[in-house]
Amino acid sequence: MFATITILLLSTACNQERKTPKEFLNHSKIDEKGYQSDSTMILINLYSSLQSREGFFNNSSYDNSTELIIDTLVYSPDFKKLAAFIMTKNLTSKQLAPDKTHVFYYDAACFLGIRGNDSIKLNWLGPNFTNTYDKNELSALIRDEYFNKFVTPKDDKSGKYKYNLNDTRFWDSPIWQEFTKKNEWK
């Protein structure tokens, strides 16, 4: 029983530390025209990756019938960078062990993007969420994970995941430097 209480207290402390402080919450919003334009560019880019089965789409369950859904776009304060929460919709018949009580299942991932004049370069960011049957539940899960739990514990010295995605400081954090250094933008 003592171990259970200790674990519960540690878990509660970690969750409190991971939330973004109010003074750093990102409230950047782009106009509807910009959002639609960015959504279109992102989907074109991702459908290209889907066709060539690159990165997140390197899985036999993804094919021409896979539907891509933009759940959320989050922008940096200067609108030069963004994060895209993307969901895929597939027939359950594509699963290794299909659940016949559902017609579709959903997966989700986050992609970081750099906006150019007429393009958005993307880079796949983990973690991923797979085999969920409720789209709204998955949307809430991905938001919670990236907005409240993305920060790594303080004992991780890499500092790579230093801020949640809804934190204004995230946009200049080490993860951007790492992706830029690797030049993995597509």
C-alpha positions in Angstrom: 0.0 0.0 0.0 2.9 2.4 0.8 4.3 1.9 -2.7 1.0 2.7 -4.3 0.7 5.9 -2.3 4.2 6.9 -3.3 3.6 6.2 -6.9 0.4 8.2 -6.9 2.2 11.2 -5.2 5.0 11.1 -7.7 2.6 10.8 -10.6 0.6 13.8 -9.4 3.8 15.9 -8.9 4.9 15.1 -12.5 1.6 16.0 -14.0 1.6 19.4 -12.2 5.1 20.1 -13.4 4.3 19.3 -16.9 1.4 21.8 -17.4 2.3 25.0 -19.2 2.4 28.0 -16.8 -0.4 30.5 -17.7 2.1 33.3 -18.5 3.6 31.1 -21.3 0.4 29.8 -22.9 0.4 30.3 -26.6 -2.7 32.1 -28.0 -1.5 32.6 -31.6 -4.4 32.3 -34.1 -4.2 32.7 -37.8 -7.1 33.9 -40.0 -9.5 31.4 -41.7 -8.0 32.0 -45.1 -4.4 31.3 -43.8 -5.6 28.2 -41.9 -7.3 26.8 -45.0 -4.3 27.5 -47.2 -1.9 25.9 -44.7 -4.2 22.9 -44.3 -4.2 22.3 -48.0 -0.4 22.5 -48.3 0.0 20.2 -45.3 -2.4 17.6 -46.8 -0.7 17.7 -50.2 2.6 17.2 -48.5 1.3 14.3 -46.3 -0.5 12.6 -49.1 2.8 12.6 -51.0 4.4 10.9 -47.9 1.5 8.5 -47.7 2.0 7.5 -51.4 5.7 6.8 -50.9 5.1 5.3 -47.4 7.6 7.6 -45.7 8.0 8.2 -42.0 4.8 7.9 -40.1 3.1 6.2 -43.1 5.6 3.4 -43.4 2.9 0.8 -42.6 1.0 -1.5 -44.9 -2.3 -0.4 -43.4 -1.9 3.0 -45.1 -2.9 3.1 -48.8 -4.9 5.2 -51.3 -8.1 4.6 -49.2 -6.5 6.2 -46.1 -8.2 9.5 -45.2 -6.0 12.2 -43.6 -7.7 14.6 -41.2 -6.2 17.8 -39.8 -7.3 17.9 -36.2 -5.5 21.0 -35.0 -2.9 23.5 -36.2 -0.8 25.3 -33.6 1.2 28.3 -34.6 4.3 30.0 -33.2 3.8 33.7 -32.2 5.5 34.8 -35.5 3.6 32.3 -37.6 6.8 31.0 -39.2 6.5 27.6 -37.5 3.6 25.3 -36.7 2.6 22.0 -35.3 -0.1 19.9 -37.0 -2.1 17.2 -35.2 -3.0 14.7 -37.9 -5.4 11.8 -37.8 -5.7 8.9 -40.2 -9.0 7.1 -40.8 -8.8 3.5 -42.1 -11.1 0.5 -42.4 -10.8 -1.9 -39.5 -10.4 -4.7 -42.0 -6.8 -3.4 -42.4 -6.0 -4.2 -38.8 -4.1 -7.4 -38.0 -6.9 -8.3 -35.6 -10.0 -6.4 -36.8 -12.7 -5.4 -34.4 -15.8 -6.2 -36.3 -18.0 -3.9 -34.1 -16.4 -0.9 -35.7 -16.1 0.1 -39.4 -13.2 2.5 -39.0 -10.2 3.1 -36.7 -8.0 6.1 -36.3 -4.3 6.8 -35.7 -2.8 10.1 -34.9 0.6 11.9 -35.0 2.1 15.3 -34.7 4.1 17.0 -37.4 6.2 20.1 -37.0 6.3 22.5 -39.9 8.2 25.5 -41.2 6.2 27.9 -43.3 7.6 29.3 -46.5 6.0 31.7 -48.9 4.2 29.0 -50.8 5.1 25.8 -49.0 5.2 24.1 -45.6 8.1 21.8 -44.8 7.1 19.0 -42.4 8.9 16.7 -40.0 7.2 13.9 -38.1 7.3 14.1 -34.3 6.4 11.3 -31.9 4.7 9.9 -29.9 2.0 8.3 -32.1 -1.4 7.1 -31.1 -2.9 4.0 -32.9 -6.0 1.8 -33.2 -8.5 4.1 -31.6 -12.2 3.7 -32.6 -13.5 7.1 -31.3 -12.2 10.1 -33.3 -13.3 12.6 -30.6 -11.5 10.6 -27.9 -8.3 10.5 -30.0 -8.5 14.3 -30.5 -8.7 14.8 -26.8 -5.9 12.4 -26.2 -3.5 13.9 -28.6 -4.2 17.4 -27.3 -3.7 16.3 -23.7 -0.4 14.5 -24.6 1.1 17.5 -26.5 -0.3 20.3 -24.4 0.0 18.8 -20.9 2.4 15.9 -20.9 5.0 16.5 -23.7 7.6 17.8 -21.3 10.2 15.2 -20.3 11.0 14.6 -16.7 13.5 17.0 -15.1 16.1 14.1 -14.8 16.3 13.9 -18.6 19.4 16.1 -19.3 18.8 16.3 -23.1 16.3 19.1 -22.7 14.9 18.1 -26.1 11.3 18.1 -24.8 11.6 21.0 -22.5 8.2 22.6 -23.3 4.7 21.6 -24.2 3.4 22.6 -27.7 1.1 25.2 -26.2 4.0 27.0 -24.6 5.4 30.1 -26.3 8.9 28.9 -25.4 8.4 25.7 -27.4 9.1 27.4 -30.7 12.7 28.1 -29.9 13.4 24.9 -27.9 16.1 22.4 -28.7 13.8 20.1 -30.7 13.7 22.7 -33.5 17.5 22.9 -33.5 17.8 19.1 -33.7 15.4 18.8 -36.6 17.1 21.7 -38.5 20.5 20.2 -37.9 19.4 16.8 -39.4 17.7 18.7 -42.3 14.9 16.1 -42.3 12.2 18.6 -43.5 10.1 17.4 -46.4 
